[in-house]
Protein backbone atom coordinates (compact mmCIF):
# COMPACT_ATOMS: atom_id res chain seq x y z
CA UNK A 1 0.00 0.00 0.00
CA UNK A 2 1.36 3.38 -0.98
CA UNK A 3 0.18 6.74 0.31
CA UNK A 4 0.66 10.08 -1.39
CA UNK A 5 3.08 12.49 0.33
CA UNK A 6 0.28 14.95 1.18
CA UNK A 7 -1.84 12.23 2.85
CA UNK A 8 1.18 10.84 4.71
CA UNK A 9 2.15 14.28 6.02
CA UNK A 10 -1.39 14.87 7.32
CA UNK A 11 -1.34 11.50 9.09
CA UNK A 12 2.01 12.33 10.70
CA UNK A 13 0.83 15.76 11.86
CA UNK A 14 -2.17 14.09 13.49
CA UNK A 15 0.07 11.55 15.16
CA UNK A 16 2.35 14.26 16.56
CA UNK A 17 -0.61 16.19 17.97
CA UNK A 18 -1.70 13.36 20.26
CA UNK A 19 1.72 12.53 21.66
CA UNK A 20 2.23 13.41 25.33
CA UNK A 21 4.06 16.56 26.40
CA UNK A 22 6.45 17.26 29.28
CA UNK A 23 8.39 20.25 30.69
CA UNK A 24 11.75 21.55 29.49
CA UNK A 25 15.20 21.53 30.99
CA UNK A 26 18.76 22.43 29.97
CA UNK A 27 21.46 20.06 28.69
CA UNK A 28 23.20 18.33 31.82
CA UNK A 29 26.90 17.72 32.01
CA UNK A 30 28.36 14.67 33.60
CA UNK A 31 30.24 14.74 36.88
CA UNK A 32 32.60 12.67 38.94
CA UNK A 33 30.98 10.76 41.78
CA UNK A 34 31.98 10.70 45.43
CA UNK A 35 35.52 9.59 46.07
CA UNK A 36 34.55 6.89 48.58
CA UNK A 37 33.35 3.42 47.56
CA UNK A 38 32.68 2.00 44.12
CA UNK A 39 31.25 4.52 41.68
CA UNK A 40 27.80 3.72 40.33
CA UNK A 41 27.57 2.97 36.63
CA UNK A 42 26.51 5.95 34.50
CA UNK A 43 22.92 6.17 33.29
CA UNK A 44 22.69 4.14 30.07
CA UNK A 45 20.19 5.39 27.47
CA UNK A 46 21.50 3.24 24.64
CA UNK A 47 18.94 1.00 22.96
CA UNK A 48 15.56 1.22 21.27
CA UNK A 49 12.77 3.69 22.08
CA UNK A 50 9.17 4.03 20.89
CA UNK A 51 6.48 6.69 21.31
CA UNK A 52 4.47 6.17 24.50
CA UNK A 53 1.30 7.11 22.61
CA UNK A 54 1.46 5.72 19.08
CA UNK A 55 -0.25 7.43 16.18
CA UNK A 56 -2.68 5.91 13.69
CA UNK A 57 -0.85 4.18 10.86
CA UNK A 58 2.53 5.68 11.74
CA UNK A 59 4.39 5.89 15.01
CA UNK A 60 7.69 7.41 16.10
CA UNK A 61 10.45 4.99 17.12
CA UNK A 62 14.20 4.73 16.93
CA UNK A 63 17.37 4.11 18.84
CA UNK A 64 20.39 5.57 20.61
CA UNK A 65 23.70 4.02 19.65
CA UNK A 66 27.19 5.32 20.42
CA UNK A 67 27.00 9.11 19.85
CA UNK A 68 23.90 9.06 17.60
CA UNK A 69 20.16 9.25 18.22
CA UNK A 70 17.96 8.38 15.27
CA UNK A 71 14.13 8.57 15.29
CA UNK A 72 11.92 7.40 12.41
CA UNK A 73 8.33 7.56 11.36
CA UNK A 74 7.56 3.82 11.23
CA UNK A 75 4.71 2.37 9.19
CA UNK A 76 2.39 0.05 11.13
CA UNK A 77 1.76 -1.72 7.82
CA UNK A 78 5.27 -2.83 6.90
CA UNK A 79 7.49 -1.38 9.68
CA UNK A 80 9.45 0.64 7.13
CA UNK A 81 10.92 3.86 8.49
CA UNK A 82 11.53 7.43 7.32
CA UNK A 83 13.92 9.59 9.35
CA UNK A 84 12.32 12.28 11.49
CA UNK A 85 15.38 13.19 13.57
CA UNK A 86 19.02 12.12 13.51
CA UNK A 87 21.58 13.92 15.61
CA UNK A 88 24.25 13.85 18.26
CA UNK A 89 23.91 12.05 21.57
CA UNK A 90 25.99 13.02 24.60
CA UNK A 91 26.02 10.13 27.07
CA UNK A 92 25.77 10.74 30.86
CA UNK A 93 28.93 10.11 32.83
CA UNK A 94 27.20 9.48 36.12
CA UNK A 95 24.26 7.65 37.63
CA UNK A 96 21.31 10.05 37.65
CA UNK A 97 17.51 10.03 37.51
CA UNK A 98 17.33 13.01 35.15
CA UNK A 99 19.45 14.02 32.19
CA UNK A 100 19.23 16.27 29.15
CA UNK A 101 21.29 17.28 26.15
CA UNK A 102 21.12 19.35 22.97
CA UNK A 103 21.25 17.22 19.83
CA UNK A 104 22.84 18.77 16.73
CA UNK A 105 21.32 17.34 13.58
CA UNK A 106 23.21 14.97 11.29
CA UNK A 107 22.61 16.73 7.99
CA UNK A 108 23.67 13.74 5.88
CA UNK A 109 21.15 11.38 7.48
CA UNK A 110 18.37 13.97 7.66
CA UNK A 111 18.79 14.71 3.95
CA UNK A 112 17.65 11.17 3.13
CA UNK A 113 14.09 11.79 4.32
CA UNK A 114 11.27 13.98 3.01
CA UNK A 115 9.75 13.90 6.50
CA UNK A 116 12.78 15.08 8.47
CA UNK A 117 12.31 17.81 11.10
CA UNK A 118 13.30 21.33 9.96
CA UNK A 119 15.33 22.27 13.06
CA UNK A 120 19.13 22.32 13.32
CA UNK A 121 19.03 21.30 16.99
CA UNK A 122 16.51 19.59 19.27
CA UNK A 123 16.46 19.28 23.05
CA UNK A 124 16.14 15.86 24.68
CA UNK A 125 15.39 15.12 28.32
CA UNK A 126 15.21 11.91 30.35
CA UNK A 127 13.14 11.69 33.53
CA UNK A 128 10.86 9.17 35.23
CA UNK A 129 12.22 6.45 32.97
CA UNK A 130 11.04 8.24 29.83
CA UNK A 131 12.83 10.05 27.00
CA UNK A 132 11.32 13.36 25.92
CA UNK A 133 11.92 15.08 22.60
CA UNK A 134 11.03 18.63 23.55
CA UNK A 135 8.99 21.05 21.48
CA UNK A 136 10.80 23.52 19.26
CA UNK A 137 10.41 27.16 18.29
CA UNK A 138 9.49 26.02 14.77
CA UNK A 139 6.35 24.34 16.04
CA UNK A 140 7.37 20.71 16.36
CA UNK A 141 5.44 18.89 19.08
CA UNK A 142 6.88 17.29 22.17
CA UNK A 143 7.16 13.51 22.04
CA UNK A 144 7.40 11.13 24.99
CA UNK A 145 9.22 7.85 24.30
CA UNK A 146 9.60 4.70 26.36
CA UNK A 147 12.07 1.84 26.11
CA UNK A 148 11.14 -0.81 23.58
CA UNK A 149 11.76 -4.54 23.43
CA UNK A 150 11.67 -4.24 19.65
CA UNK A 151 15.11 -3.65 18.13
CA UNK A 152 14.85 -0.54 15.96
CA UNK A 153 18.56 -0.30 15.15
CA UNK A 154 17.74 -1.95 11.84
CA UNK A 155 16.21 1.37 10.76
CA UNK A 156 19.65 2.98 10.78
CA UNK A 157 20.38 4.95 7.62
CA UNK A 158 23.57 3.93 5.84
CA UNK A 159 25.32 6.89 4.23
CA UNK A 160 27.53 5.86 1.29
CA UNK A 161 31.18 6.70 1.82
CA UNK A 162 32.26 9.58 -0.38
CA UNK A 163 35.84 10.50 -1.06
CA UNK A 164 35.40 13.52 1.21
CA UNK A 165 33.96 11.38 4.03
CA UNK A 166 36.79 8.90 3.73
CA UNK A 167 39.33 11.69 4.09
CA UNK A 168 37.50 13.05 7.14
CA UNK A 169 37.36 9.62 8.76
CA UNK A 170 41.13 9.35 8.50
CA UNK A 171 41.45 11.99 11.16
CA UNK A 172 38.92 14.38 12.67
CA UNK A 173 41.73 16.63 13.89
CA UNK A 174 43.13 17.08 10.37
CA UNK A 175 39.71 17.99 8.95
CA UNK A 176 39.02 20.49 11.74
CA UNK A 177 42.27 22.26 10.82
CA UNK A 178 41.29 22.75 7.18
CA UNK A 179 41.69 26.50 6.61
CA UNK A 180 39.83 26.46 3.28
CA UNK A 181 36.79 24.76 4.81
CA UNK A 182 36.93 27.11 7.80
CA UNK A 183 36.69 30.08 5.45
CA UNK A 184 33.61 28.60 3.76
CA UNK A 185 31.86 27.50 6.95
CA UNK A 186 28.58 29.15 7.96
CA UNK A 187 29.86 29.97 11.43
CA UNK A 188 27.77 29.94 14.61
CA UNK A 189 28.27 31.75 17.91
CA UNK A 190 29.19 30.02 21.12
CA UNK A 191 26.30 28.25 22.88
CA UNK A 192 25.37 28.31 26.54
CA UNK A 193 24.34 24.67 26.95
CA UNK A 194 23.70 24.80 30.68
CA UNK A 195 24.34 26.95 33.75
CA UNK A 196 23.57 27.17 37.44
CA UNK A 197 24.37 29.08 40.60
CA UNK A 198 24.00 29.12 44.39
CA UNK A 199 24.15 31.94 46.93
CA UNK A 200 25.84 31.33 50.30
CA UNK A 201 25.99 33.75 53.25
CA UNK A 202 28.60 32.85 55.87
CA UNK A 203 28.35 33.31 59.63
CA UNK A 204 30.63 36.33 59.30
CA UNK A 205 28.13 38.01 56.96
CA UNK A 206 30.02 37.54 53.70
CA UNK A 207 27.91 36.52 50.69
CA UNK A 208 29.25 34.37 47.86
CA UNK A 209 27.76 33.51 44.47
CA UNK A 210 28.89 30.15 43.13
CA UNK A 211 28.23 29.79 39.40
CA UNK A 212 29.16 27.47 36.54
CA UNK A 213 28.47 27.23 32.81
CA UNK A 214 28.72 24.59 30.13
CA UNK A 215 29.78 26.05 26.78
CA UNK A 216 29.75 24.50 23.32
CA UNK A 217 31.42 25.46 20.04
CA UNK A 218 29.04 24.18 17.32
CA UNK A 219 31.44 24.95 14.47
CA UNK A 220 33.28 22.17 12.65
CA UNK A 221 36.37 24.03 11.40
CA UNK A 222 36.47 27.31 13.36
CA UNK A 223 37.62 27.93 16.91
CA UNK A 224 36.06 30.61 19.11
CA UNK A 225 38.54 32.92 20.81
CA UNK A 226 37.91 34.74 24.10
CA UNK A 227 34.37 33.55 24.85
CA UNK A 228 32.94 35.90 27.46
CA UNK A 229 30.93 34.85 30.50
CA UNK A 230 28.87 37.73 31.96
CA UNK A 231 27.44 37.41 35.47
CA UNK A 232 24.97 40.09 36.62
CA UNK A 233 23.84 40.03 40.27
CA UNK A 234 20.90 42.14 41.47
CA UNK A 235 19.20 42.56 44.84
CA UNK A 236 15.54 42.18 45.82
CA UNK A 237 14.87 45.78 44.74
CA UNK A 238 16.35 45.22 41.30
CA UNK A 239 19.49 47.19 42.10
CA UNK A 240 22.80 46.05 40.64
CA UNK A 241 25.02 44.39 43.22
CA UNK A 242 27.86 43.41 40.92
CA UNK A 243 28.53 42.66 37.28
CA UNK A 244 31.56 40.63 36.30
CA UNK A 245 32.97 39.37 33.03
CA UNK A 246 35.23 36.35 32.64
CA UNK A 247 37.07 35.59 29.40
CA UNK A 248 38.42 32.16 28.60
CA UNK A 249 41.20 31.64 26.05
CA UNK A 250 39.07 29.78 23.54
CA UNK A 251 37.15 26.68 22.56
CA UNK A 252 38.14 24.28 19.77
CA UNK A 253 35.64 23.14 17.10
CA UNK A 254 32.84 20.81 18.23
CA UNK A 255 34.04 20.76 21.82
CA UNK A 256 32.28 21.45 25.11
CA UNK A 257 33.75 23.01 28.21
CA UNK A 258 32.49 23.47 31.76
CA UNK A 259 33.84 26.35 33.84
CA UNK A 260 32.87 27.67 37.27
CA UNK A 261 33.99 30.24 39.81
CA UNK A 262 32.95 32.10 42.96
CA UNK A 263 32.13 35.80 43.40
CA UNK A 264 32.22 37.58 46.77
CA UNK A 265 29.45 40.19 47.08
CA UNK A 266 28.96 43.01 49.57
CA UNK A 267 25.23 42.50 49.99
CA UNK A 268 23.08 39.88 51.68
CA UNK A 269 19.91 40.76 49.73
CA UNK A 270 20.78 38.95 46.52
CA UNK A 271 17.68 38.14 44.48
CA UNK A 272 18.79 37.16 40.99
CA UNK A 273 21.90 35.99 39.16
CA UNK A 274 21.80 36.29 35.37
CA UNK A 275 24.40 34.40 33.32
CA UNK A 276 25.09 35.02 29.63
CA UNK A 277 27.85 34.05 27.21
CA UNK A 278 28.89 35.75 24.00
CA UNK A 279 31.69 36.17 21.50
CA UNK A 280 32.68 38.74 18.91
CA UNK A 281 32.38 37.97 15.20
CA UNK A 282 36.10 38.56 14.69
CA UNK A 283 36.89 35.97 17.39
CA UNK A 284 35.64 33.10 15.22
CA UNK A 285 38.76 32.01 13.37
CA UNK A 286 40.16 28.98 11.60
CA UNK A 287 41.27 26.37 14.12
CA UNK A 288 44.38 25.87 12.01
CA UNK A 289 45.73 29.28 13.00
CA UNK A 290 43.86 29.96 16.26
CA UNK A 291 46.40 28.58 18.73
CA UNK A 292 43.48 27.20 20.77
CA UNK A 293 44.10 23.98 22.65
CA UNK A 294 41.70 21.06 22.82
CA UNK A 295 39.96 20.38 26.15
CA UNK A 296 41.74 17.00 26.02
CA UNK A 297 45.19 18.64 26.16
CA UNK A 298 44.95 19.18 29.94
CA UNK A 299 44.38 15.93 31.84
CA UNK A 300 43.17 15.93 35.46
CA UNK A 301 44.05 12.92 37.65
CA UNK A 302 44.24 11.88 41.32
CA UNK A 303 41.37 14.08 42.51
CA UNK A 304 40.70 14.06 46.26
CA UNK A 305 38.24 15.94 48.45
CA UNK A 306 39.84 17.00 51.73
CA UNK A 307 37.85 18.14 54.79
CA UNK A 308 39.89 19.71 57.60
CA UNK A 309 38.46 21.93 60.35
CA UNK A 310 35.39 22.84 58.27
CA UNK A 311 37.64 23.88 55.39
CA UNK A 312 37.10 21.89 52.19
CA UNK A 313 39.77 21.66 49.50
CA UNK A 314 40.08 19.63 46.33
CA UNK A 315 43.53 18.44 45.28
CA UNK A 316 45.03 16.49 42.42
CA UNK A 317 47.25 16.77 39.37
CA UNK A 318 47.03 18.41 35.96
CA UNK A 319 49.19 17.22 33.07
CA UNK A 320 49.95 19.14 29.89
CA UNK A 321 49.77 16.30 27.35
CA UNK A 322 51.03 18.38 24.42
CA UNK A 323 54.52 19.15 23.08
CA UNK A 324 54.12 22.90 23.71
CA UNK A 325 53.63 25.17 26.72
CA UNK A 326 50.07 26.04 27.81
CA UNK A 327 49.64 29.38 29.58
CA UNK A 328 46.89 30.61 31.91
CA UNK A 329 45.89 27.18 33.22
CA UNK A 330 43.05 27.17 35.75
CA UNK A 331 41.35 24.33 37.60
CA UNK A 332 37.60 24.44 38.27
CA UNK A 333 35.51 22.35 40.63
CA UNK A 334 31.94 22.13 39.28
CA UNK A 335 29.25 21.35 41.87
CA UNK A 336 26.10 19.36 41.10
CA UNK A 337 22.93 18.56 43.01
CA UNK A 338 20.49 15.95 41.72
CA UNK A 339 22.25 16.21 38.36
CA UNK A 340 21.94 20.00 38.06
CA UNK A 341 24.82 22.47 38.02
CA UNK A 342 24.72 24.53 41.24
CA UNK A 343 28.06 26.36 41.20
CA UNK A 344 31.82 26.26 40.92
CA UNK A 345 35.18 27.24 42.41
CA UNK A 346 38.43 27.98 40.57
CA UNK A 347 42.16 28.30 41.29
CA UNK A 348 44.83 29.68 38.93
CA UNK A 349 47.88 27.56 38.08
CA UNK A 350 49.61 29.72 35.41
CA UNK A 351 51.80 28.09 32.72
CA UNK A 352 52.39 24.37 32.30
CA UNK A 353 55.37 23.50 30.14
CA UNK A 354 55.19 20.73 27.53
CA UNK A 355 54.56 17.41 29.26
CA UNK A 356 54.57 18.96 32.75
CA UNK A 357 52.51 17.44 35.57
CA UNK A 358 51.59 19.92 38.31
CA UNK A 359 49.77 19.68 41.65
CA UNK A 360 46.68 21.79 42.32
CA UNK A 361 44.54 22.71 45.31
CA UNK A 362 41.14 24.39 44.90
CA UNK A 363 39.79 26.01 48.06
CA UNK A 364 36.12 26.48 48.81
CA UNK A 365 35.98 30.18 49.71
CA UNK A 366 32.57 30.36 51.35
CA UNK A 367 31.90 26.98 52.93
CA UNK A 368 29.51 25.72 50.25
CA UNK A 369 28.10 22.25 51.08
CA UNK A 370 24.75 22.00 49.26
CA UNK A 371 25.86 19.59 46.53
CA UNK A 372 26.02 15.82 46.15
CA UNK A 373 28.55 15.40 43.32
CA UNK A 374 31.39 17.31 41.75
CA UNK A 375 33.64 17.35 38.70
CA UNK A 376 37.16 18.79 38.37
CA UNK A 377 38.35 20.11 35.02
CA UNK A 378 41.26 22.22 33.74
CA UNK A 379 41.16 24.90 31.07
CA UNK A 380 42.75 28.24 30.14
CA UNK A 381 41.74 31.66 31.33
C-alpha positions as CSV (number, residue, x, y, z in Angstrom):
1,X,0.0,0.0,0.0
2,X,1.4,3.4,-1.0
3,X,0.2,6.7,0.3
4,X,0.7,10.1,-1.4
5,X,3.1,12.5,0.3
6,X,0.3,14.9,1.2
7,X,-1.8,12.2,2.9
8,X,1.2,10.8,4.7
9,X,2.2,14.3,6.0
10,X,-1.4,14.9,7.3
11,X,-1.3,11.5,9.1
12,X,2.0,12.3,10.7
13,X,0.8,15.8,11.9
14,X,-2.2,14.1,13.5
15,X,0.1,11.6,15.2
16,X,2.3,14.3,16.6
17,X,-0.6,16.2,18.0
18,X,-1.7,13.4,20.3
19,X,1.7,12.5,21.7
20,X,2.2,13.4,25.3
21,X,4.1,16.6,26.4
22,X,6.5,17.3,29.3
23,X,8.4,20.3,30.7
24,X,11.7,21.6,29.5
25,X,15.2,21.5,31.0
26,X,18.8,22.4,30.0
27,X,21.5,20.1,28.7
28,X,23.2,18.3,31.8
29,X,26.9,17.7,32.0
30,X,28.4,14.7,33.6
31,X,30.2,14.7,36.9
32,X,32.6,12.7,38.9
33,X,31.0,10.8,41.8
34,X,32.0,10.7,45.4
35,X,35.5,9.6,46.1
36,X,34.5,6.9,48.6
37,X,33.3,3.4,47.6
38,X,32.7,2.0,44.1
39,X,31.2,4.5,41.7
40,X,27.8,3.7,40.3
41,X,27.6,3.0,36.6
42,X,26.5,5.9,34.5
43,X,22.9,6.2,33.3
44,X,22.7,4.1,30.1
45,X,20.2,5.4,27.5
46,X,21.5,3.2,24.6
47,X,18.9,1.0,23.0
48,X,15.6,1.2,21.3
49,X,12.8,3.7,22.1
50,X,9.2,4.0,20.9
51,X,6.5,6.7,21.3
52,X,4.5,6.2,24.5
53,X,1.3,7.1,22.6
54,X,1.5,5.7,19.1
55,X,-0.3,7.4,16.2
56,X,-2.7,5.9,13.7
57,X,-0.8,4.2,10.9
58,X,2.5,5.7,11.7
59,X,4.4,5.9,15.0
60,X,7.7,7.4,16.1
61,X,10.4,5.0,17.1
62,X,14.2,4.7,16.9
63,X,17.4,4.1,18.8
64,X,20.4,5.6,20.6
65,X,23.7,4.0,19.7
66,X,27.2,5.3,20.4
67,X,27.0,9.1,19.9
68,X,23.9,9.1,17.6
69,X,20.2,9.2,18.2
70,X,18.0,8.4,15.3
71,X,14.1,8.6,15.3
72,X,11.9,7.4,12.4
73,X,8.3,7.6,11.4
74,X,7.6,3.8,11.2
75,X,4.7,2.4,9.2
76,X,2.4,0.0,11.1
77,X,1.8,-1.7,7.8
78,X,5.3,-2.8,6.9
79,X,7.5,-1.4,9.7
80,X,9.5,0.6,7.1
81,X,10.9,3.9,8.5
82,X,11.5,7.4,7.3
83,X,13.9,9.6,9.4
84,X,12.3,12.3,11.5
85,X,15.4,13.2,13.6
86,X,19.0,12.1,13.5
87,X,21.6,13.9,15.6
88,X,24.2,13.9,18.3
89,X,23.9,12.1,21.6
90,X,26.0,13.0,24.6
91,X,26.0,10.1,27.1
92,X,25.8,10.7,30.9
93,X,28.9,10.1,32.8
94,X,27.2,9.5,36.1
95,X,24.3,7.7,37.6
96,X,21.3,10.0,37.6
97,X,17.5,10.0,37.5
98,X,17.3,13.0,35.2
99,X,19.5,14.0,32.2
100,X,19.2,16.3,29.2
101,X,21.3,17.3,26.2
102,X,21.1,19.3,23.0
103,X,21.2,17.2,19.8
104,X,22.8,18.8,16.7
105,X,21.3,17.3,13.6
106,X,23.2,15.0,11.3
107,X,22.6,16.7,8.0
108,X,23.7,13.7,5.9
109,X,21.2,11.4,7.5
110,X,18.4,14.0,7.7
111,X,18.8,14.7,4.0
112,X,17.6,11.2,3.1
113,X,14.1,11.8,4.3
114,X,11.3,14.0,3.0
115,X,9.7,13.9,6.5
116,X,12.8,15.1,8.5
117,X,12.3,17.8,11.1
118,X,13.3,21.3,10.0
119,X,15.3,22.3,13.1
120,X,19.1,22.3,13.3
121,X,19.0,21.3,17.0
122,X,16.5,19.6,19.3
123,X,16.5,19.3,23.1
124,X,16.1,15.9,24.7
125,X,15.4,15.1,28.3
126,X,15.2,11.9,30.4
127,X,13.1,11.7,33.5
128,X,10.9,9.2,35.2
129,X,12.2,6.4,33.0
130,X,11.0,8.2,29.8
131,X,12.8,10.1,27.0
132,X,11.3,13.4,25.9
133,X,11.9,15.1,22.6
134,X,11.0,18.6,23.6
135,X,9.0,21.1,21.5
136,X,10.8,23.5,19.3
137,X,10.4,27.2,18.3
138,X,9.5,26.0,14.8
139,X,6.3,24.3,16.0
140,X,7.4,20.7,16.4
141,X,5.4,18.9,19.1
142,X,6.9,17.3,22.2
143,X,7.2,13.5,22.0
144,X,7.4,11.1,25.0
145,X,9.2,7.9,24.3
146,X,9.6,4.7,26.4
147,X,12.1,1.8,26.1
148,X,11.1,-0.8,23.6
149,X,11.8,-4.5,23.4
150,X,11.7,-4.2,19.6
151,X,15.1,-3.7,18.1
152,X,14.9,-0.5,16.0
153,X,18.6,-0.3,15.2
154,X,17.7,-2.0,11.8
155,X,16.2,1.4,10.8
156,X,19.7,3.0,10.8
157,X,20.4,5.0,7.6
158,X,23.6,3.9,5.8
159,X,25.3,6.9,4.2
160,X,27.5,5.9,1.3
161,X,31.2,6.7,1.8
162,X,32.3,9.6,-0.4
163,X,35.8,10.5,-1.1
164,X,35.4,13.5,1.2
165,X,34.0,11.4,4.0
166,X,36.8,8.9,3.7
167,X,39.3,11.7,4.1
168,X,37.5,13.0,7.1
169,X,37.4,9.6,8.8
170,X,41.1,9.4,8.5
171,X,41.4,12.0,11.2
172,X,38.9,14.4,12.7
173,X,41.7,16.6,13.9
174,X,43.1,17.1,10.4
175,X,39.7,18.0,9.0
176,X,39.0,20.5,11.7
177,X,42.3,22.3,10.8
178,X,41.3,22.8,7.2
179,X,41.7,26.5,6.6
180,X,39.8,26.5,3.3
181,X,36.8,24.8,4.8
182,X,36.9,27.1,7.8
183,X,36.7,30.1,5.4
184,X,33.6,28.6,3.8
185,X,31.9,27.5,7.0
186,X,28.6,29.1,8.0
187,X,29.9,30.0,11.4
188,X,27.8,29.9,14.6
189,X,28.3,31.8,17.9
190,X,29.2,30.0,21.1
191,X,26.3,28.2,22.9
192,X,25.4,28.3,26.5
193,X,24.3,24.7,27.0
194,X,23.7,24.8,30.7
195,X,24.3,27.0,33.7
196,X,23.6,27.2,37.4
197,X,24.4,29.1,40.6
198,X,24.0,29.1,44.4
199,X,24.1,31.9,46.9
200,X,25.8,31.3,50.3
201,X,26.0,33.7,53.2
202,X,28.6,32.8,55.9
203,X,28.4,33.3,59.6
204,X,30.6,36.3,59.3
205,X,28.1,38.0,57.0
206,X,30.0,37.5,53.7
207,X,27.9,36.5,50.7
208,X,29.3,34.4,47.9
209,X,27.8,33.5,44.5
210,X,28.9,30.1,43.1
211,X,28.2,29.8,39.4
212,X,29.2,27.5,36.5
213,X,28.5,27.2,32.8
214,X,28.7,24.6,30.1
215,X,29.8,26.1,26.8
216,X,29.8,24.5,23.3
217,X,31.4,25.5,20.0
218,X,29.0,24.2,17.3
219,X,31.4,24.9,14.5
220,X,33.3,22.2,12.6
221,X,36.4,24.0,11.4
222,X,36.5,27.3,13.4
223,X,37.6,27.9,16.9
224,X,36.1,30.6,19.1
225,X,38.5,32.9,20.8
226,X,37.9,34.7,24.1
227,X,34.4,33.5,24.9
228,X,32.9,35.9,27.5
229,X,30.9,34.9,30.5
230,X,28.9,37.7,32.0
231,X,27.4,37.4,35.5
232,X,25.0,40.1,36.6
233,X,23.8,40.0,40.3
234,X,20.9,42.1,41.5
235,X,19.2,42.6,44.8
236,X,15.5,42.2,45.8
237,X,14.9,45.8,44.7
238,X,16.4,45.2,41.3
239,X,19.5,47.2,42.1
240,X,22.8,46.1,40.6
241,X,25.0,44.4,43.2
242,X,27.9,43.4,40.9
243,X,28.5,42.7,37.3
244,X,31.6,40.6,36.3
245,X,33.0,39.4,33.0
246,X,35.2,36.3,32.6
247,X,37.1,35.6,29.4
248,X,38.4,32.2,28.6
249,X,41.2,31.6,26.1
250,X,39.1,29.8,23.5
251,X,37.2,26.7,22.6
252,X,38.1,24.3,19.8
253,X,35.6,23.1,17.1
254,X,32.8,20.8,18.2
255,X,34.0,20.8,21.8
256,X,32.3,21.4,25.1
257,X,33.8,23.0,28.2
258,X,32.5,23.5,31.8
259,X,33.8,26.4,33.8
260,X,32.9,27.7,37.3
261,X,34.0,30.2,39.8
262,X,33.0,32.1,43.0
263,X,32.1,35.8,43.4
264,X,32.2,37.6,46.8
265,X,29.5,40.2,47.1
266,X,29.0,43.0,49.6
267,X,25.2,42.5,50.0
268,X,23.1,39.9,51.7
269,X,19.9,40.8,49.7
270,X,20.8,38.9,46.5
271,X,17.7,38.1,44.5
272,X,18.8,37.2,41.0
273,X,21.9,36.0,39.2
274,X,21.8,36.3,35.4
275,X,24.4,34.4,33.3
276,X,25.1,35.0,29.6
277,X,27.8,34.0,27.2
278,X,28.9,35.8,24.0
279,X,31.7,36.2,21.5
280,X,32.7,38.7,18.9
281,X,32.4,38.0,15.2
282,X,36.1,38.6,14.7
283,X,36.9,36.0,17.4
284,X,35.6,33.1,15.2
285,X,38.8,32.0,13.4
286,X,40.2,29.0,11.6
287,X,41.3,26.4,14.1
288,X,44.4,25.9,12.0
289,X,45.7,29.3,13.0
290,X,43.9,30.0,16.3
291,X,46.4,28.6,18.7
292,X,43.5,27.2,20.8
293,X,44.1,24.0,22.6
294,X,41.7,21.1,22.8
295,X,40.0,20.4,26.1
296,X,41.7,17.0,26.0
297,X,45.2,18.6,26.2
298,X,45.0,19.2,29.9
299,X,44.4,15.9,31.8
300,X,43.2,15.9,35.5
301,X,44.1,12.9,37.6
302,X,44.2,11.9,41.3
303,X,41.4,14.1,42.5
304,X,40.7,14.1,46.3
305,X,38.2,15.9,48.4
306,X,39.8,17.0,51.7
307,X,37.9,18.1,54.8
308,X,39.9,19.7,57.6
309,X,38.5,21.9,60.3
310,X,35.4,22.8,58.3
311,X,37.6,23.9,55.4
312,X,37.1,21.9,52.2
313,X,39.8,21.7,49.5
314,X,40.1,19.6,46.3
315,X,43.5,18.4,45.3
316,X,45.0,16.5,42.4
317,X,47.2,16.8,39.4
318,X,47.0,18.4,36.0
319,X,49.2,17.2,33.1
320,X,50.0,19.1,29.9
321,X,49.8,16.3,27.4
322,X,51.0,18.4,24.4
323,X,54.5,19.1,23.1
324,X,54.1,22.9,23.7
325,X,53.6,25.2,26.7
326,X,50.1,26.0,27.8
327,X,49.6,29.4,29.6
328,X,46.9,30.6,31.9
329,X,45.9,27.2,33.2
330,X,43.1,27.2,35.8
331,X,41.3,24.3,37.6
332,X,37.6,24.4,38.3
333,X,35.5,22.3,40.6
334,X,31.9,22.1,39.3
335,X,29.3,21.3,41.9
336,X,26.1,19.4,41.1
337,X,22.9,18.6,43.0
338,X,20.5,16.0,41.7
339,X,22.2,16.2,38.4
340,X,21.9,20.0,38.1
341,X,24.8,22.5,38.0
342,X,24.7,24.5,41.2
343,X,28.1,26.4,41.2
344,X,31.8,26.3,40.9
345,X,35.2,27.2,42.4
346,X,38.4,28.0,40.6
347,X,42.2,28.3,41.3
348,X,44.8,29.7,38.9
349,X,47.9,27.6,38.1
350,X,49.6,29.7,35.4
351,X,51.8,28.1,32.7
352,X,52.4,24.4,32.3
353,X,55.4,23.5,30.1
354,X,55.2,20.7,27.5
355,X,54.6,17.4,29.3
356,X,54.6,19.0,32.8
357,X,52.5,17.4,35.6
358,X,51.6,19.9,38.3
359,X,49.8,19.7,41.6
360,X,46.7,21.8,42.3
361,X,44.5,22.7,45.3
362,X,41.1,24.4,44.9
363,X,39.8,26.0,48.1
364,X,36.1,26.5,48.8
365,X,36.0,30.2,49.7
366,X,32.6,30.4,51.4
367,X,31.9,27.0,52.9
368,X,29.5,25.7,50.3
369,X,28.1,22.3,51.1
370,X,24.8,22.0,49.3
371,X,25.9,19.6,46.5
372,X,26.0,15.8,46.2
373,X,28.5,15.4,43.3
374,X,31.4,17.3,41.8
375,X,33.6,17.4,38.7
376,X,37.2,18.8,38.4
377,X,38.3,20.1,35.0
378,X,41.3,22.2,33.7
379,X,41.2,24.9,31.1
380,X,42.7,28.2,30.1
381,X,41.7,31.7,31.3
